Amino acid sequence: MDTQKLTRRYMLIISAGGLACFALALFNFPFKNLDFHFLILATFTIGFGSRITIQIPRFKSYISVSDTFIFLAMLLYGGETAVVLAAVEAFASSWRFCNKKTTIFFNAATLALSTTIVVASLNILRPNSFSQFQPQNPLLNEFIISLLTLAFVQFIANTAITSFAVSLKNEKPLWETWKTKYLWTFFTYFIGAASAGILFYLTHLIGFSVILGTFPVVFLLYQTYKIYLQNVEMANAQAEQAEEYADALEKQSAALRDSEERFRSAFNYAPIGIALVSAEGKWLKVNRALCEILGFEEIEFLATDFQSMIYTEDLGTALIKIHELLSGTIRNCQIEQRYLHKSGKIIWTLWSVSAASDLTADRPNLIFQINNITDKKFAEEKLQRDATHDALTNLPNRACFMNKLEQALLKIQSNPNHKVSVLFIDLDRFKVVNDSLGHLVGDELLVGIAERLRDCMRPSDLVARLGGDEFTILVEGKHQSEEVVKIAERIQERLSAAFNLSGHEVYSSASIGILHAAEKHKMPEDMMRDADTAMYQAKREGRARHEVFDERMHKAVKETLQLETDLRRAIEKESLMVFYQPIYSLTNGEIQGFEALTRWEHETLGAIPPSKFIPLAEEVGLIDALGEQVLQKACRQIALLNESLTAKSPYILSINLSCKQFAQPNLVRKIKRILDENKFPPHLLKLEITESVFFEHKNNAIQMLQQLRELGIEINIDDFGTGYSNLSYLTQLPISTLKIDRSFISPLEGEGNNFEVVHTIIMLARSLGMKVIAEGVENEAQLEHLKKLNCEGAQGYFFARPMSFEDIKIFLSGNQIPVLPEKFGDVPVVSTIQ
C-alpha cells in the first residue's frame, strides 16, 4: 500500500473517531445548564478567538486565544461542552485556510478526539477537582494539578494524532516529526490552561463580567504586542544594516593596516600556538592558542623559559636542534615534542622552530610553532594497541607474540648465552563451558585465566592469547630449563582453584607444551610448531599436565601425518579388509554369527593394528567413511554366505559402531540404505556400541538407537564394564546383549578367579532381560566356567581366530574343523537366578 492511501486511511479513521466523540458529546450535552453567558463565550471563541494568535519570542510556537476559552468552557460548563466547542472552532478555523474537506474534517475530529481523551483522563485521575473548587476552600493545589493534567494530556493527545499523520505523509520517523514540528507547542497548551484557570478563579470571585472585560483587553494587548514585534523587526533590520556597514568599515580599515599590524593579528589569533623566544630560551611573546594548549597565562610564560615547560626526556633533542639552527647547520626544524601542561599532564605537540631574524645577527630570536597533536597520538597509540592486543583479555595477540618471538630468536644469533623458551597452553574441555553456560561465561573464564597466567610469570616474561582458548608464554634471557617447568607447575596449581563466574563455580585445567629453542629453530613458526606438538602430547597423556618437547614427538607426529595420508588413500581405494570371527552358542555348540573386524595391511609397514588406525580415523574425521565402507562390505559378504545355506539358520552379523559416528544426523538413514542395497534383513544385524556413547552423545544417541531398534536391528553393548557404566541408560535402551570384555574373562582359569564378577554381570543382564556373550575365550577352563554361569555365547581364539571372507567359506565347508570340547553340552550350569 502506497503512502498516500495509508495516510488517507488513517485520516478517515481519526475522522470517524472524532465524529463519534462529537456525537457522544452532543448526546450528553448539558442544554439545561447553558445560559446567555455560554452563548457569548462560544461566539467569541469561534468568531474571533482563533484569529488572535500571539507568537512566543525565540520559539516556533503561537498562543491561540481560542484554546484558553475552550479550556474555560470545560471548567465552567463541563467536558461535553468543551468537546463540541473545540470541534466547531477547529472546523471554522480550518474552513478559512484550507480547501480540502478531508483535512477540514480531520482537524475538527482531532480536536474532538483529543478533548474527549482529556475529559476522560480528568474523570479518571482527578474526579470532581473543578466542581469542588471554591476560592475560599483549601483545594487550590488540587485545582492546579488538574490544570496541569488537562494541559499535558491535551498536548500529548493532539500532537500525537497530528504527528502520526504528518509522518505517514512525509515518510519520516514519528519521533523526528513530533520533535521537529510539535515539541515546542507545549507552551501553547500550558499557557492556555493557566489563562483559563485564572479566568475561572476570577469568575468565582467577581462574576462573568470579568470574562466580558477580558475580550477588549486581549484585543488591545494583541494589537500592542503586534506593533511591538513590528518595531523589533525594524530594529533588528537596522541593526543588521549597521553591522554590515561596520563590517565594511572594518574591511576597509584592515586593508589599510601595515604589515606589522597584520602580523600581530595573525600572531594573536592563529589556531596553533606561536611564540617568540630568545636564543637563551626565554619566552618573549606568546599567542592565545599557546596559552590554551599549555594552560598558562601570558604573564606566567614571560616569567620563565621553554626549558622548564618541555618534557625532560625531550629537552636534549630540542637543545640540539636549536644549536644546529643557530649555527646555520639547518634553516628550520620540525619534530614531535612533549610539553608539560600547567595541570601536570603531558601534551604531545608538533614543534616547528625557525629564526625570527637574520641568522647573521649575534643572538637571533626564535619563532616556535606548537600544534597540539595529543588526541592524534592517543588515537595512534590506541590503534597500535588494538592491532597488537586481544580485545577480551587485553593480552598481546598472536601478531605481537610472533614479533617478540622473532626478536628473541635474533638475539640468540648475536648472544649464544641468550635462551628462549615457549609454553604453549590449551585449556582442557573449554568447549563444555561454552556449550553449557554460554559464551559470556566462557569469556569470563578466559579473562580469569589471563589474570592467573600473569600472576605466574616473571616480570620479564610475555604472556599472549593466540586465539580461542590458546595462550602462550615467552621466556627469554638467562634462565634454566627447570625454571620454565616451574612456571608450568605454578600455572597448573593456580588453575586448579575454582573460578566464580556469574554465580557459577567452574574448574579448569590446561595442557601445556614446553619448548626450549634449539639450533634448528630459526623462525617463530618452527618454535610454535614444536611447542604445539608438545602440548598435544600432554593432551594424549591425560590432560592437565605439561610435556617438554623432544625429537621423538616430532618424529611421531610426522609418522601420524603420513599414516593419516595413507589411511585416506586406503579408504578411497577400498583396500581395507573385513575379517570375521565366529560367535558360538554355548547351548548347542553351533555358530550363531560373525563379528566383522576391520584389518589394514599397509603396503610398506605391514599389518597396522586397529588400536592404532581406528582412533586416528576418529580423530581426523575418516571414521564415517570407514564405518560405512566396512558395513557395506560385511552386509554384502554375509548376505552371499546366507544365500548359500540350505537348511541351516542364517548367520547373524555383528559390527561395531564408533561413538563418533553418532554425530552424524543421517546415520540411521545411511544404515537403512546399505541394508536395502544389499537386501540384508535388519533382524540379522547386530550393532555393537561401547558405553562411552552415552557419555558423549546422551539423548541424541538414545533417540538414534531407538530408531535402529524400530527397524529390527539389535543393539549390543561391547566391552561391557570397561567404560562409562550407567545402569539408567541400560534400562532406557532396547539393548539385547551384553558382551563381557576379555579383561574379565582372562582370570577365569584354574581356580576360577574373577568368577563372582562375571557371575554378577550375567545376573545383571538376566535381570534386564539381556543375553550375554563372552569375548576373548582362549582355553577350555574359561569355557567351562562360562557354561557353569549359563553364558549364552562366546568368541575367542579358543574357537577360531578372525578370518577373511575366503577363509570363512573354507572354515564352514568342513576343511578346517574348529577345536571344541568333546562333551560340549555335558558341563553342569550354575543358576544365575537367586
Beta strands, then each sheet from edge to edge (+ up, - down):
strand 1: 53-55
strand 2: 62-64
strand 3: 273-277
strand 4: 283-286
strand 5: 332-340
strand 6: 346-355
strand 7: 366-372
strand 8: 419-427
strand 9: 462-467
strand 10: 470-477
strand 11: 499-501
strand 12: 504-506
strand 13: 510-516
strand 14: 546-548
strand 15: 577-585
strand 16: 591-602
strand 17: 606-608
strand 18: 652-656
strand 19: 685-689
strand 20: 714-720
strand 21: 735-740
strand 22: 771-774
strand 23: 793-794
sheet 1: 1+ 2-
sheet 2: 4+ 3- 7+ 6- 5+
sheet 3: 9+ 10- 8+ 13- 14-
sheet 4: 11+ 12-
sheet 5: 17+ 16- 15+ 23- 22- 21- 20- 19- 18-
end
